[in-house]
Amino acid sequence: MASSYIHPSLTPLGPYSLDPRFALTSSTTTTTHISSDRGASGSAEASSSSVSSSSDYVANPFTKINNRSYFRDPENPYPLPCDLPEIHRQSLRTMTLMRVFGAPSCAPQLEGKSPKRVLELACGSGLWSSACHDYLARRGQKDTTFIGLDIISLAPNLRKKGVNWQFVRHDLRKPSLPFPSEHFDFVFIKDASLCQSATAQQIDLLSEPLRVLKHGGVLEVWDSDYVFRALLPNPTPPPKLAEKDQDQAYTTATYTISSATPFAAAQNKYLLDYNSWVEKAFEKHKLSAMPCATIGLSFTAEADAFQRVGSRRIAIPLGAEVRWEQTKKQRKLTADQLSLRQMALLTIIQMIEGMEPILKEASGKSQDEWDRWWAAMTVDLLQKNGLANGECLEVGAWWGQKG
Ligand SMILES: C[S@@+](CC[C@H](N)C(=O)[O-])C[C@H]1O[C@@H](n2cnc3c(N)ncnc32)[C@H](O)[C@@H]1O
């Protein structure tokens, strides 16, 4: 990354800054940049060219805790940091999900069709938009415009990579999206469940994305659960699983989840500790610890708005081979399959690290006690193969074509 990056969206450009209804109130007064020469934690910095008050969370959005940057607005429930290590973690998670799903989109409606205008909500680094652009370009579809929306400008200038890209700064807690109705061919949302309270999501997760989507357009949501369970031995694939999806599961040594998939509570002591703390902390901050259930319900609740819907849920065992896989005398995991499990585990360990402020509070531990717990947890998970009982990352993709 360049030594100091200023996102082009912060200068007036594009249709959304010209139309007063969709004006970016902060974009012309605030400069937000992430620089690579920022010290150990690589935190996102925000500075304002206008005088900002201490309660101006748009111009001055971050606070530092333990050398990491977090949103300062006490009304914002988002519990993860906003800095370079967190962007890297999210990129790793995006790559993990694209590997298990086999593409940047699961919706079959997109195959052979070029969406003209794509919206990525809570886009973060914009990695997904970039990957989707490359995916479409490989199929000869090069004229797609990508609009990324986030509360903070984190993405590099994707235009330099040849992506027809614009960034819109917007808070998803506001009641409406800053776009006209029926504007986009494809709306994509990944790992955005922590942006809003669980109640707001239950009531209204899909209504605004559906409003801005054209008839016949596709809405797709990807997310991951924050509480971890253990997959029990011999999960059988869902009976109606498409051959292509079955092949993808086989290639990646992952397991497709159906309502019949057998799960038990995690057995690893450290994951059990984490599960109890994250549930307590999320309850306090009114966040959903198992968004995969909420998102599935939201698609069911909006069934009338869609012509067709679909979903895929996948369990990725964490770290290495599960004990019951070893005894099945099946083929050994390949290096690729093992690295996928390692990547999934790494994104979880780094997520626990990022959520330290709220988890430490929920645990009631002092800093010393937390540091000891943290050190023992990383040794157990990374060096002692403490997750051989099937503890897994549960991820999901849901999509629907607007009727
Ligand atoms: C877990 S990250 C996911 C980012 C990206 N979708 C990805 O998968 O890499 C969540 C994103 O939501 C953004 N965010 C948090 N609260 C938000 C809000 N109220 N409105 C809009 N974006 C928000 C964060 O800045 C962050 O980029």
The ligand as an SDF file (V2000), in Angstrom:
LIG
                    3D

 27 29  0  0  0  0  0  0  0  0999 V2000
  -16.4470   -7.1440    9.6710 C   0  0  0  0  0  0  0  0  0  0  0  0
  -16.1650   -5.7690    8.6130 S   0  0  0  0  0  0  0  0  0  0  0  0
  -16.5180   -6.4890    7.0210 C   0  0  0  0  0  0  0  0  0  0  0  0
  -15.9610   -5.6940    5.9110 C   0  0  0  0  0  0  0  0  0  0  0  0
  -16.1360   -6.3250    4.5200 C   0  0  0  0  0  0  0  0  0  0  0  0
  -17.5360   -6.5290    4.2240 N   0  0  0  0  0  0  0  0  0  0  0  0
  -15.3810   -7.6170    4.4840 C   0  0  0  0  0  0  0  0  0  0  0  0
  -16.0220   -8.6600    4.5380 O   0  0  0  0  0  0  0  0  0  0  0  0
  -14.1390   -7.5820    4.4110 O   0  0  0  0  0  0  0  0  0  0  0  0
  -17.5440   -4.7350    8.9030 C   0  0  0  0  0  0  0  0  0  0  0  0
  -17.4770   -3.3890    8.2020 C   0  0  0  0  0  0  0  0  0  0  0  0
  -18.6310   -2.6620    8.6200 O   0  0  0  0  0  0  0  0  0  0  0  0
  -18.2710   -1.3120    8.7680 C   0  0  0  0  0  0  0  0  0  0  0  0
  -19.2550   -0.6980    9.6650 N   0  0  0  0  0  0  0  0  0  0  0  0
  -19.3460   -0.7920   11.0090 C   0  0  0  0  0  0  0  0  0  0  0  0
  -20.4010   -0.1180   11.4650 N   0  0  0  0  0  0  0  0  0  0  0  0
  -21.0120    0.4260   10.3710 C   0  0  0  0  0  0  0  0  0  0  0  0
  -22.1530    1.2320   10.1730 C   0  0  0  0  0  0  0  0  0  0  0  0
  -22.9030    1.6180   11.2070 N   0  0  0  0  0  0  0  0  0  0  0  0
  -22.4820    1.6140    8.9200 N   0  0  0  0  0  0  0  0  0  0  0  0
  -21.7180    1.2400    7.8620 C   0  0  0  0  0  0  0  0  0  0  0  0
  -20.6220    0.4510    7.9750 N   0  0  0  0  0  0  0  0  0  0  0  0
  -20.2790    0.0610    9.2150 C   0  0  0  0  0  0  0  0  0  0  0  0
  -16.8600   -1.3520    9.3160 C   0  0  0  0  0  0  0  0  0  0  0  0
  -16.1770   -0.1340    9.0650 O   0  0  0  0  0  0  0  0  0  0  0  0
  -16.2850   -2.5390    8.5580 C   0  0  0  0  0  0  0  0  0  0  0  0
  -15.6470   -2.1210    7.3740 O   0  0  0  0  0  0  0  0  0  0  0  0
  1  2  1  0
  2  3  1  0
  2 10  1  0
  3  4  1  0
  4  5  1  0
  5  6  1  0
  5  7  1  0
  7  8  2  0
  7  9  1  0
 10 11  1  0
 11 12  1  0
 11 26  1  0
 12 13  1  0
 13 14  1  0
 13 24  1  0
 14 15  1  0
 14 23  1  0
 15 16  2  0
 16 17  1  0
 17 18  1  0
 17 23  2  0
 18 19  1  0
 18 20  2  0
 20 21  1  0
 21 22  2  0
 22 23  1  0
 24 25  1  0
 24 26  1  0
 26 27  1  0
M  CHG  2   2   1   9  -1
M  END
$$$$
